[in-house]
Amino acid sequence: MSNTAQATRRTDTRERRSRLSDKILDHHLDRLAIVYVRQSTQHQVLEHRESTARQYALTDRAEEFGWSQDRIEVIDDDQGISGSSIVGREGFQRLLGEISADRVGIVLGLEMSRLARSCKDWHTLLELCAIYRVLLADADGLYDPSNHNDRLLLGLKGTMSEAELHILKTRMHQGMWNKAERGEVLNHPPIGYIRSVKARDGEGDYVIDPDAQVQEVVKMVFDQFVRLGSINALLRWMVSHDIKVPVRPHFGSDRGELTWRPPNRVTLCNMLHHPIYAGAYRWGHREVDTRKKIAGRPTTGRTLKSHEDCRVLIRDRFDAYIDWETFERIQQKLRENSHLGTTLSAPRHGPSVLAGLVVCGRCGHRMLVQYANIRKENPTGSLRYSCQRDAIDYGGDLCQSLSGESLEAFVISRLLQVVEPASLEVSLAAVEDIQRERERLKSHWQQRLSRSNHGVEVARKSYAAVDPENRLVAKELERRWEEALREQEQLTIEYDRFQTSTPAKLSDNERQEIKSLSECLPQLWIAETTTAEDRCEIARLLIDEVVVNVEGDSERVDVDIHWKGGFGSHHAMRRPVQTYEQLSYYDELLSRIKALLDEGKTLGSIAKLLNAEGYQPPKRSSLFSAGILARFLRDRGIRTGPLPKSVTEERHLRRDEWWLSDLAAALSMPIATLHRWQRVGWVTSHKVAATGRWSIYADAEELARLTQLRTQHRGWPDPYPRALITPKPNPNSDSAGE
């Protein structure tokens, strides 16, 4: 093109541009004109084609403004995506990138709401357009974001677009809420239900699946959960008996067709939590929390609510598999099986029988189980229950704790006493329960065989009806027939194995064995074949909770056992404690021993009297003995014989010298501890050869040092102060005989 033609074209463009708007300048025409095309949903893209055509026709308007066809670009990457957010809109992000690169002169859209329905995204676009001198155009006019008046008008348009989106959503949600309050917002029917059409309104409703085997499996899921008590046990039971879950897919080639799939934890959990199986309608159990949404992930932010917290809950809306009381008990059991420390949890691995059942009588929290000293020869270790909830959550002090072995032995003895009178009824109930379970499994297998036989018959008739000359179809139908025959044969073999391993009726020997076992519950409880999980499960069948309250720091414990059925019993037990001073009758015990000593009684006779009068030592010892009394008296500096030293002892002990045992009694400390101090050199000592006993030098100053050393608190790895472990030399050492 000659220079004259170019000049003529520019003159025509300026004249046409001046007639349209004086906002279009040469630097705008030197850059791109971008037409942004967007529809909010895929349905609008397919059905609202006129709107799409109008948006693509904006290229003609760009030509009217003066842009040549080679400088007009269409961005339609965001078709079917909402404009409520920039997240996921690659086309809009590409538009912002082009503007930031200073390659755009004008952006055209059918409406400004097509560009953005969020004020945040809209003002980001306006800011970039103002910086890089980009014009905006819609069906109403042409705008320059760098102009104050145009910027004000564009801001109002953006606010109106966002408000319009809010109004549209509110209208749709209000309509859905009103429909949900009538129980008519239905999605895909859950397992065990199908959609049916009601004549009264012409809309689909949920009814129980007419297939008898489907109904039996759904009932079996709820019955076995009530019997077993946990989803994990239910899942293992279904897998062990090869029971599959009936599913009618919502999409795919087999949509709506009944298929049988292996059970899984999520499916069982959803079934047990769904109130439809108790005949109730719910809506709003998966509402969206905007605080939990993640950009780029539309399905995030959903919160699960229980049926009590749903926006809509209508009882007796559908046909039910179970009654509402059973459903409530199942929900309570599921909550108890959760991992929350304040609720009853499912039985865990470990030797503890009352884990999750023991409740602190002071604060009401459930007490934690602790195991210590676990070794190969002692795999269970020592068991202890402690209330640490305030210490864990708020940094407070330990509430109370006690030995687990003594508490469980006490409660188990009461449990066996309660069960003993009803052992015969328990055995008969066990026989009936096993009988019912076997009958139900047999019925399930017969239904599977009947379904398999029907499938074989259908395949045979299809093969018989095909034209023999149509070999391709006949070959495929023959393959399906053979496959159905193989499945029938395999199922028959598995059914025969089931009948062999689990006969339909209990034999007389089996009945007698169950009855005889029920009469030996205490022996069964301690049998090696009875696992800790079995004992824990038995305890949970009979006990709701055990409330314990230790009286101060003493050995006395108040125990309240809350049995199943609402009955409660109050008991008092004795727990092992560390020291005699913790005993509630310590002062009485000490006075009694001193009185018996004054009467000239020997330690052996005193021990027998104390045991007969009901006194007990702390820790694990149940009876007093002469040795226990000797240690008790020695630790408190009480002699059991004549105090004057013999002539031999007086000859070998010098001033301020002590026999090791006498010094230990004077310091109220164990002899073994003082002997260790002697070995490491923390006291000045020598061994008297004539008597074979250790003599320790301790004047008043040394006694004060040893007393302070005895009470000194030391935390590892900080050592004792050197002044406390450095003894004084014995001034009598040169004259002491050894």
matplotlib code that plots the C-alpha trace (Angstrom):
import matplotlib.pyplot as plt

x = [0.0, 1.3, 1.9, -1.1, -3.4, -2.2, -2.7, -6.2, -7.1, -5.9, -7.9, -11.1, -10.4, -10.0, -13.3, -15.2, -13.6, -14.5, -18.1, -18.2, -16.1, -13.2, -11.8, -10.2, -6.7, -3.9, -2.1, -5.3, -5.6, -2.0, -2.7, -5.2, -8.9, -10.0, -13.6, -14.3, -17.0, -18.4, -21.5, -22.1, -23.0, -22.8, -26.5, -26.4, -23.7, -25.9, -29.3, -28.7, -27.0, -28.4, -26.5, -23.3, -23.8, -24.2, -21.0, -19.0, -20.6, -18.7, -15.8, -17.9, -18.2, -14.4, -14.0, -16.5, -14.2, -11.3, -9.5, -8.5, -9.4, -5.8, -5.8, -9.0, -8.7, -11.5, -11.0, -13.7, -11.8, -14.3, -17.4, -19.5, -17.7, -19.2, -17.9, -18.2, -14.5, -11.3, -10.4, -10.5, -11.1, -8.1, -9.5, -9.9, -6.4, -5.1, -6.9, -5.2, -1.9, -2.3, -3.3, -0.3, 2.0, 0.7, -0.6, -4.4, -6.1, -9.8, -11.7, -15.3, -18.0, -21.7, -22.2, -19.8, -21.1, -19.6, -16.1, -16.6, -19.4, -17.0, -16.1, -12.6, -11.9, -13.8, -11.7, -8.5, -9.4, -10.3, -7.0, -4.9, -6.9, -6.4, -2.6, -2.1, -4.7, -7.1, -10.7, -13.7, -16.8, -20.2, -23.6, -24.3, -21.2, -17.4, -15.5, -12.1, -11.1, -8.6, -11.4, -12.9, -16.5, -16.2, -14.4, -17.3, -19.9, -17.9, -17.7, -21.5, -21.8, -19.5, -21.5, -24.8, -23.3, -22.3, -25.7, -27.5, -25.6, -26.5, -30.2, -30.3, -28.6, -31.0, -34.0, -32.9, -31.9, -35.2, -37.1, -35.1, -35.5, -39.3, -39.3, -37.0, -39.3, -42.0, -39.5, -39.5, -35.8, -34.6, -31.3, -30.1, -31.8, -29.6, -28.8, -32.0, -34.3, -35.4, -37.2, -40.9, -43.5, -46.4, -49.6, -50.5, -47.8, -46.1, -42.7, -40.3, -40.2, -38.2, -39.6, -38.0, -36.3, -38.7, -35.8, -36.1, -32.4, -31.6, -34.0, -32.5, -28.9, -29.9, -31.7, -28.7, -26.3, -28.3, -29.0, -25.4, -24.2, -26.5, -25.2, -21.4, -21.2, -18.7, -18.3, -15.0, -16.5, -19.5, -17.1, -15.1, -18.2, -19.6, -16.2, -15.9, -19.4, -18.9, -21.9, -21.9, -23.7, -26.5, -25.8, -27.7, -25.2, -26.3, -24.3, -22.5, -23.7, -25.3, -27.1, -30.0, -29.1, -28.7, -25.0, -23.3, -20.1, -17.8, -18.5, -16.3, -16.1, -17.4, -20.5, -21.4, -20.8, -23.0, -25.8, -25.6, -25.8, -28.6, -32.0, -33.9, -33.6, -35.7, -38.2, -37.0, -36.2, -33.2, -31.8, -28.9, -26.5, -23.7, -23.8, -20.7, -18.6, -16.9, -14.1, -13.0, -13.1, -9.9, -9.3, -9.5, -11.3, -15.1, -16.1, -14.2, -15.7, -18.5, -19.4, -21.2, -24.0, -25.9, -29.5, -30.5, -28.6, -29.9, -31.9, -34.9, -35.8, -39.1, -40.0, -42.1, -41.5, -40.5, -40.9, -38.4, -36.1, -35.7, -37.7, -36.5, -35.5, -33.1, -31.7, -31.1, -29.3, -27.1, -26.1, -25.3, -23.1, -21.3, -20.6, -19.3, -17.0, -15.4, -11.9, -13.0, -11.5, -14.7, -16.9, -16.9, -14.6, -14.7, -12.7, -9.0, -6.1, -4.6, -5.1, -7.4, -11.0, -12.6, -10.8, -13.2, -15.7, -13.9, -15.1, -13.5, -15.9, -14.3, -14.5, -16.6, -14.0, -13.1, -9.9, -7.0, -5.3, -1.6, 0.8, 4.2, 7.1, 6.1, 8.7, 9.0, 8.3, 5.5, 3.8, 0.9, 3.1, 1.4, -2.0, -3.1, -6.1, -5.5, -7.5, -5.3, -7.9, -7.4, -3.6, -3.6, -6.1, -5.4, -2.0, -3.6, -2.6, -3.3, -6.8, -6.5, -5.1, -5.2, -4.0, -5.8, -5.3, -7.0, -9.9, -10.5, -10.3, -12.9, -15.3, -14.9, -15.7, -18.9, -19.6, -19.3, -21.5, -24.2, -23.9, -23.9, -27.6, -28.5, -25.9, -28.6, -30.6, -27.4, -26.7, -30.2, -30.0, -26.6, -28.1, -31.1, -28.8, -26.5, -29.5, -31.0, -27.7, -27.3, -30.9, -30.3, -27.1, -28.7, -31.5, -29.0, -27.1, -30.4, -31.3, -27.9, -28.4, -31.9, -30.5, -27.7, -30.1, -32.3, -29.2, -28.3, -31.9, -32.0, -28.6, -29.9, -33.1, -31.2, -28.9, -31.8, -33.7, -30.8, -30.7, -28.0, -26.8, -25.9, -22.7, -21.2, -24.2, -24.5, -20.9, -21.2, -24.4, -22.8, -19.9, -22.3, -24.1, -20.9, -19.8, -23.2, -22.8, -19.3, -20.5, -23.4, -21.0, -18.6, -21.5, -22.8, -19.4, -19.2, -22.7, -21.8, -18.8, -21.0, -23.4, -20.5, -18.8, -22.0, -24.8, -28.4, -29.2, -27.1, -26.6, -27.5, -23.8, -23.3, -26.3, -25.0, -21.5, -22.8, -24.9, -21.9, -19.7, -22.2, -22.0, -18.3, -18.1, -15.4, -13.2, -13.9, -13.0, -9.5, -9.0, -6.0, -8.3, -10.3, -8.7, -8.7, -11.0, -13.5, -13.4, -13.8, -16.7, -18.5, -17.9, -19.4, -22.5, -23.2, -21.7, -22.4, -19.7, -17.7, -17.4, -14.4, -13.5, -10.4, -10.8, -7.9, -4.6, -5.7, -6.4, -10.2, -12.0, -15.7, -16.9, -20.3, -21.1, -23.8, -25.2, -27.1, -30.7, -30.4, -29.5, -26.6, -24.6, -22.3, -19.2, -16.1, -12.7, -9.1, -6.4, -2.6, -0.7, 3.0, 3.5, 2.0, 1.3, -1.3, -3.4, -6.5, -5.9, -2.1, -2.3, -4.6, -2.2, 0.9, -0.8, -2.0, 1.5, 3.1, 0.5, 1.2, 4.9, 4.4, 2.6, 5.7, 4.3, 6.7, 6.6, 5.1, 2.2, 1.6, 1.4, -1.2, -3.3, -3.1, -4.3, -7.1, -8.2, -8.4, -5.3, -3.4, -0.1, 0.1, 1.2, 0.5, 1.1, -2.2, -1.0, 1.4, 4.4, 7.3, 9.6, 7.2, 6.7, 10.5, 11.0, 8.0, 9.4, 13.0, 12.0, 10.3, 13.1, 11.2, 13.2, 11.7, 14.3, 16.4, 18.2, 21.4, 24.5, 26.4, 29.8, 31.4, 29.5, 30.4, 34.1, 34.2, 32.0, 33.6, 32.1, 29.6, 29.9, 26.8, 26.1, 24.8, 21.3, 20.9, 21.9, 19.4, 16.7, 17.6, 17.5, 14.2, 15.7, 16.2, 19.3, 20.1, 20.3, 22.6, 24.7, 25.0, 26.2, 28.8, 30.0, 30.4, 32.1, 29.5, 29.9, 33.0, 32.9, 35.0, 34.2, 34.6, 36.5, 35.3, 31.6, 31.6, 29.4, 29.9, 30.6, 29.7, 30.9, 28.1, 28.3, 25.6, 27.0, 27.2, 23.6, 22.4, 24.3, 22.9, 19.4, 19.7, 21.1, 18.2, 15.6, 17.6, 15.6, 17.8, 16.6, 18.7, 21.4, 22.1, 24.4, 24.1, 26.0, 29.5, 29.2, 26.4, 28.3, 31.7, 31.9, 34.0, 37.0, 36.5, 38.8, 38.6, 39.9, 43.4, 42.1, 39.1, 39.5, 38.8]
y = [0.0, 3.4, 6.2, 8.1, 5.1, 4.8, 8.4, 8.2, 5.2, 7.0, 10.0, 7.9, 6.1, 9.4, 10.7, 7.5, 7.5, 11.1, 10.4, 7.5, 8.7, 11.0, 8.6, 6.4, 7.6, 6.4, 4.5, 2.5, 1.5, 0.4, -2.3, -5.2, -5.2, -8.1, -9.5, -11.4, -14.1, -16.0, -17.9, -18.8, -22.5, -25.3, -25.2, -21.6, -22.4, -25.1, -23.5, -19.7, -19.6, -16.2, -14.6, -16.3, -15.1, -11.5, -11.7, -13.0, -10.3, -7.7, -8.2, -6.2, -3.3, -3.4, -2.9, 0.0, 1.6, 1.4, -1.8, -4.0, -7.7, -8.8, -6.8, -8.2, -11.2, -13.3, -14.8, -17.5, -19.8, -19.2, -20.6, -22.4, -20.8, -18.5, -15.0, -14.9, -15.5, -15.2, -18.7, -21.2, -18.5, -19.0, -16.6, -13.7, -14.4, -14.3, -11.0, -9.5, -10.8, -9.2, -5.8, -5.9, -6.5, -3.3, -5.1, -4.2, -1.0, -1.9, -4.7, -5.4, -7.3, -7.7, -6.6, -5.6, -8.5, -10.9, -9.7, -10.1, -10.4, -9.8, -6.2, -7.4, -8.8, -5.9, -3.2, -5.1, -5.0, -1.3, -0.4, -2.2, -0.6, 2.9, 2.3, 0.9, 3.3, 0.5, 1.3, -0.7, -1.1, -2.7, -2.5, 0.8, 2.8, 3.3, 4.0, 5.2, 3.9, 6.7, 9.3, 10.1, 10.2, 6.9, 5.3, 6.2, 4.8, 1.6, 1.2, 1.4, -1.2, -3.6, -3.2, -3.8, -6.9, -8.3, -7.4, -9.0, -12.3, -12.2, -11.6, -14.5, -16.9, -15.8, -16.4, -19.9, -20.8, -19.5, -21.6, -24.7, -24.0, -23.8, -27.0, -28.7, -27.8, -29.9, -32.7, -32.6, -31.8, -35.3, -36.3, -39.8, -42.5, -44.1, -47.9, -49.9, -47.3, -46.5, -43.5, -43.9, -41.6, -40.5, -39.9, -37.0, -34.6, -36.4, -36.0, -38.8, -40.1, -42.7, -46.1, -49.3, -51.4, -54.2, -56.7, -59.0, -59.7, -56.0, -55.5, -58.4, -57.1, -53.6, -55.0, -57.2, -54.2, -52.5, -55.6, -56.7, -53.2, -53.3, -56.7, -56.0, -52.4, -50.9, -50.3, -52.1, -55.3, -55.0, -54.7, -57.7, -59.7, -58.9, -59.7, -63.0, -64.1, -62.7, -60.4, -57.7, -54.3, -53.7, -50.6, -48.9, -46.6, -43.1, -42.8, -45.0, -47.7, -49.7, -46.7, -47.8, -51.5, -53.5, -54.4, -56.1, -54.6, -55.4, -53.5, -50.6, -48.4, -45.2, -46.9, -48.5, -45.2, -43.3, -45.9, -45.9, -42.1, -41.6, -41.0, -42.2, -45.8, -44.7, -43.0, -39.4, -36.8, -34.5, -31.5, -29.2, -31.7, -30.7, -26.9, -24.9, -23.0, -20.2, -20.0, -23.5, -23.1, -23.6, -21.5, -23.7, -26.5, -26.0, -29.0, -27.8, -26.1, -28.6, -29.3, -32.5, -32.0, -34.6, -35.1, -33.0, -30.0, -30.2, -27.3, -29.6, -32.9, -34.5, -37.7, -40.5, -39.2, -42.5, -46.2, -47.3, -50.3, -49.6, -47.6, -44.2, -45.5, -48.0, -45.2, -43.0, -45.8, -46.4, -42.7, -42.7, -45.8, -44.1, -41.1, -43.3, -45.0, -41.7, -40.8, -37.9, -38.2, -37.0, -39.8, -43.5, -45.0, -48.4, -51.2, -50.8, -53.1, -53.6, -55.6, -53.0, -54.2, -50.9, -48.6, -45.9, -46.8, -45.2, -41.7, -39.3, -38.6, -35.2, -33.5, -35.9, -36.5, -40.0, -41.3, -42.3, -45.7, -45.9, -48.9, -49.0, -51.5, -53.4, -56.1, -59.3, -61.5, -59.1, -57.9, -56.2, -54.3, -52.3, -50.7, -47.3, -45.0, -41.3, -38.2, -35.8, -33.9, -30.6, -31.1, -31.8, -29.1, -26.3, -27.1, -27.8, -30.4, -34.1, -34.7, -38.2, -41.6, -45.2, -48.6, -50.2, -53.8, -53.3, -51.4, -53.9, -56.9, -55.2, -54.4, -57.7, -59.6, -57.7, -58.2, -62.0, -62.0, -60.1, -62.5, -65.7, -66.0, -65.3, -67.7, -70.1, -67.3, -66.1, -69.5, -69.9, -66.4, -67.2, -70.4, -68.5, -65.7, -68.2, -69.9, -66.7, -65.6, -69.0, -68.9, -65.4, -66.3, -69.4, -67.2, -64.8, -67.7, -69.1, -65.6, -65.4, -68.9, -67.9, -64.8, -66.8, -69.4, -66.6, -65.1, -68.5, -69.0, -65.5, -66.1, -69.5, -68.0, -65.2, -67.7, -69.9, -67.0, -65.7, -66.4, -69.2, -67.5, -64.3, -65.9, -62.7, -62.2, -65.9, -66.2, -63.3, -64.7, -68.1, -66.5, -64.8, -68.0, -69.8, -67.1, -67.2, -71.0, -70.7, -68.1, -70.4, -73.4, -71.3, -70.0, -73.5, -74.7, -71.8, -72.5, -76.2, -75.0, -72.7, -75.5, -77.8, -75.2, -73.7, -76.3, -74.9, -76.1, -76.5, -80.1, -81.4, -81.6, -77.9, -76.8, -78.8, -77.3, -73.7, -74.4, -76.0, -73.1, -70.5, -72.2, -71.6, -67.9, -67.2, -69.9, -68.6, -65.0, -66.0, -68.6, -68.1, -68.3, -65.3, -62.2, -58.7, -57.5, -60.2, -59.2, -55.5, -56.3, -58.3, -55.5, -52.9, -55.1, -54.9, -51.7, -48.1, -46.5, -46.7, -43.5, -43.5, -40.9, -41.3, -39.8, -37.3, -39.1, -42.1, -45.7, -45.3, -45.2, -44.7, -46.7, -46.2, -48.8, -47.8, -50.9, -51.3, -50.6, -47.7, -49.7, -48.4, -49.8, -48.0, -49.7, -48.8, -50.4, -50.1, -49.1, -49.6, -46.5, -45.7, -44.9, -45.7, -42.0, -42.1, -44.7, -43.2, -45.2, -44.5, -42.7, -45.5, -48.2, -46.6, -46.2, -49.8, -51.1, -49.1, -50.3, -53.9, -53.4, -51.9, -55.1, -57.1, -58.7, -60.1, -58.8, -62.1, -62.0, -58.3, -59.0, -61.7, -59.4, -56.6, -58.9, -60.2, -56.7, -55.7, -53.6, -53.8, -52.4, -50.2, -51.2, -54.7, -56.6, -57.8, -59.0, -57.9, -60.0, -59.7, -58.5, -55.8, -54.6, -54.5, -52.2, -50.1, -49.5, -49.0, -46.3, -44.5, -44.9, -47.2, -50.0, -53.4, -54.5, -53.1, -49.9, -50.0, -51.1, -54.2, -53.9, -54.9, -52.3, -49.6, -50.5, -50.2, -47.0, -43.7, -40.3, -39.2, -42.7, -44.6, -48.1, -47.8, -49.2, -46.8, -43.8, -44.8, -45.0, -41.6, -40.0, -41.9, -43.3, -46.7, -48.6, -49.4, -45.7, -44.9, -47.9, -46.5, -43.1, -45.1, -46.9, -43.6, -41.8, -39.3, -40.3, -41.0, -44.7, -47.7, -51.4, -52.8, -56.1, -57.5, -57.1, -56.9, -53.9, -50.4, -47.5, -44.0, -40.7, -38.1, -35.3, -32.6, -30.8, -34.0, -34.9, -31.6, -32.1, -35.6, -34.4, -31.7, -34.2, -36.5, -33.8, -32.1, -32.1, -32.8, -32.9, -34.8, -34.0, -31.3, -32.9, -32.5, -29.5, -30.5, -29.2, -31.7, -34.8, -33.9, -35.6, -34.3, -36.4, -38.6, -37.2, -40.5, -42.5, -43.0, -44.6, -46.5, -50.2, -52.2]
z = [0.0, -1.0, 1.4, -0.1, 0.5, 4.1, 4.8, 3.2, 5.4, 8.6, 7.7, 7.2, 10.5, 12.4, 10.9, 11.7, 15.2, 15.8, 15.0, 17.5, 20.4, 21.0, 23.6, 21.0, 20.2, 17.9, 20.6, 21.3, 17.6, 17.6, 20.2, 20.4, 20.7, 22.9, 22.9, 26.1, 25.8, 28.8, 29.8, 33.4, 33.0, 30.5, 30.2, 29.0, 26.5, 25.0, 25.2, 25.2, 21.8, 20.9, 23.8, 22.7, 19.1, 20.3, 22.2, 19.2, 17.1, 19.2, 16.7, 14.2, 16.7, 17.2, 13.5, 13.7, 16.3, 13.9, 14.7, 11.8, 11.8, 12.4, 15.7, 17.0, 19.4, 21.0, 24.5, 25.1, 27.5, 30.3, 28.7, 31.3, 34.3, 36.8, 37.1, 40.9, 41.3, 39.3, 40.5, 37.6, 34.9, 32.7, 30.1, 32.5, 33.9, 30.4, 29.8, 32.8, 31.6, 28.2, 29.7, 32.1, 29.1, 27.5, 24.4, 24.7, 23.6, 24.3, 26.0, 24.7, 26.5, 26.0, 29.6, 32.3, 34.4, 31.8, 32.8, 36.6, 39.2, 42.1, 43.1, 44.0, 40.5, 38.8, 40.5, 39.8, 36.1, 36.3, 38.1, 35.4, 32.6, 34.1, 34.4, 30.9, 29.3, 28.1, 27.1, 28.1, 25.9, 26.3, 24.8, 26.6, 25.6, 25.7, 28.9, 29.9, 33.3, 33.7, 33.5, 36.9, 35.7, 33.7, 36.6, 38.9, 36.4, 36.0, 39.7, 40.0, 37.2, 39.0, 42.3, 40.4, 38.8, 42.2, 43.7, 40.8, 41.4, 45.0, 44.2, 41.7, 44.2, 47.0, 44.8, 43.8, 47.4, 48.8, 46.3, 47.2, 50.9, 50.5, 48.5, 51.0, 53.9, 52.2, 51.9, 48.1, 47.3, 46.4, 44.8, 44.2, 46.3, 48.9, 49.1, 49.6, 48.0, 44.5, 42.9, 42.2, 40.8, 43.0, 41.3, 43.6, 42.3, 39.5, 41.0, 42.0, 45.6, 47.5, 48.1, 49.5, 46.8, 45.8, 45.6, 48.6, 48.8, 48.8, 51.7, 53.6, 53.3, 54.4, 57.5, 58.1, 58.2, 60.9, 62.9, 62.9, 63.9, 66.9, 67.8, 67.2, 68.2, 65.8, 62.0, 62.0, 63.5, 61.1, 58.1, 59.2, 59.7, 56.2, 54.5, 56.4, 55.3, 51.7, 52.0, 49.3, 49.3, 46.7, 44.6, 41.8, 40.0, 39.3, 36.1, 33.5, 31.2, 34.1, 35.5, 37.7, 37.4, 40.5, 41.1, 44.1, 45.4, 48.3, 51.4, 52.5, 55.6, 54.0, 52.5, 55.9, 57.7, 55.4, 55.7, 59.5, 59.8, 57.2, 58.9, 55.8, 57.0, 60.0, 57.7, 58.1, 55.5, 56.0, 54.1, 54.8, 56.3, 54.0, 54.0, 52.8, 55.3, 53.3, 55.8, 54.9, 51.2, 49.2, 46.1, 43.0, 44.7, 44.4, 46.6, 49.6, 52.6, 53.2, 56.8, 57.9, 60.4, 62.4, 61.8, 64.8, 63.3, 59.8, 58.4, 57.7, 59.4, 58.7, 60.6, 59.0, 55.5, 53.9, 54.5, 57.1, 57.7, 61.4, 64.0, 65.3, 68.7, 67.1, 64.9, 67.9, 69.7, 66.7, 66.6, 70.3, 69.7, 66.8, 68.9, 71.7, 69.3, 68.3, 69.5, 71.7, 75.2, 76.9, 75.4, 75.6, 72.9, 71.3, 72.8, 72.0, 72.1, 75.5, 78.7, 80.2, 80.7, 81.8, 79.3, 78.4, 81.2, 84.2, 85.0, 87.5, 90.4, 91.0, 87.6, 85.5, 82.8, 81.6, 83.1, 80.8, 80.8, 81.4, 81.0, 82.5, 83.0, 79.9, 79.3, 77.3, 80.3, 81.4, 78.2, 80.0, 82.5, 85.3, 84.7, 86.1, 85.6, 85.9, 85.3, 83.3, 81.2, 83.0, 82.9, 79.2, 78.1, 80.6, 82.1, 85.5, 88.1, 88.0, 89.4, 90.8, 89.9, 91.2, 90.4, 87.5, 88.7, 92.0, 90.5, 87.7, 90.1, 92.3, 89.5, 87.7, 90.9, 91.1, 87.4, 87.7, 90.7, 88.8, 85.8, 87.8, 88.6, 84.9, 83.4, 82.2, 80.5, 78.9, 77.5, 76.1, 74.6, 73.0, 71.4, 70.0, 68.7, 66.9, 65.5, 64.1, 62.6, 60.8, 59.5, 58.2, 56.5, 54.9, 53.6, 52.1, 50.3, 49.0, 47.6, 45.9, 44.4, 43.1, 41.5, 39.9, 38.5, 37.1, 35.4, 33.8, 32.6, 31.0, 29.3, 28.0, 26.6, 24.9, 23.3, 22.2, 20.7, 18.5, 14.8, 14.3, 11.2, 13.1, 14.3, 15.9, 18.2, 18.9, 19.9, 22.4, 23.9, 24.2, 26.1, 28.5, 29.1, 29.8, 32.2, 34.0, 34.3, 35.8, 38.3, 39.3, 39.7, 41.9, 44.0, 44.5, 45.7, 48.2, 49.4, 50.0, 52.0, 54.0, 54.9, 55.9, 58.1, 59.6, 59.7, 59.7, 63.2, 66.3, 67.3, 70.8, 71.6, 70.6, 72.7, 75.7, 75.2, 75.2, 78.4, 80.2, 79.2, 80.5, 83.9, 84.1, 83.4, 86.0, 84.5, 81.0, 82.1, 83.1, 80.4, 78.0, 75.0, 76.2, 74.8, 76.4, 73.7, 74.6, 78.3, 77.4, 75.1, 77.9, 80.4, 78.0, 77.5, 81.2, 82.5, 81.3, 83.4, 86.6, 88.7, 91.1, 93.8, 95.9, 99.4, 99.5, 99.2, 101.2, 100.3, 100.4, 97.1, 96.5, 93.4, 91.8, 89.1, 86.6, 85.1, 81.8, 82.3, 84.7, 87.8, 90.0, 92.9, 95.4, 96.8, 98.8, 97.9, 99.1, 96.7, 97.1, 98.3, 98.5, 102.2, 105.6, 106.1, 103.3, 105.2, 106.7, 109.9, 110.2, 113.6, 114.9, 113.6, 115.1, 118.5, 118.4, 117.6, 120.4, 122.9, 121.9, 122.3, 125.7, 126.6, 125.7, 122.6, 120.0, 116.4, 115.1, 117.6, 116.9, 113.2, 113.8, 115.9, 113.4, 110.6, 112.7, 113.5, 109.8, 109.6, 106.3, 105.1, 102.0, 98.4, 97.3, 100.6, 102.1, 105.5, 108.2, 109.0, 111.5, 108.8, 107.6, 111.2, 111.8, 108.8, 109.8, 113.4, 112.2, 109.7, 112.5, 115.1, 117.3, 118.9, 119.6, 122.2, 125.1, 124.0, 126.1, 124.1, 125.0, 126.5, 123.2, 121.3, 123.8, 123.6, 119.8, 119.4, 120.1, 120.6, 117.9, 116.2, 115.1, 113.9, 110.3, 111.2, 114.1, 112.1, 109.3, 111.9, 113.4, 109.9, 109.0, 105.8, 104.4, 105.4, 101.7, 100.9, 103.8, 102.8, 99.3, 100.7, 102.7, 99.5, 97.5, 100.4, 101.4, 105.1, 107.1, 108.1, 109.0, 109.6, 113.1, 112.7, 116.0, 115.2, 111.3, 111.4, 109.9, 112.2, 110.9, 112.4, 112.7, 115.2, 115.4, 112.3, 110.3, 111.3, 110.0, 106.7, 106.3, 107.0, 104.4, 101.9, 102.6, 101.8, 99.0, 95.7, 92.7, 89.0, 86.5, 85.3, 88.0, 90.7, 94.5, 95.9, 96.8, 100.3, 101.0, 99.8, 101.5, 104.9, 107.9, 109.0, 112.1, 114.9, 116.6, 113.7, 115.1, 118.3, 116.7, 116.8, 113.7]

ax = plt.figure().add_subplot(projection="3d")
ax.plot(x, y, z, "-o")
ax.set_aspect("equal")
plt.show()
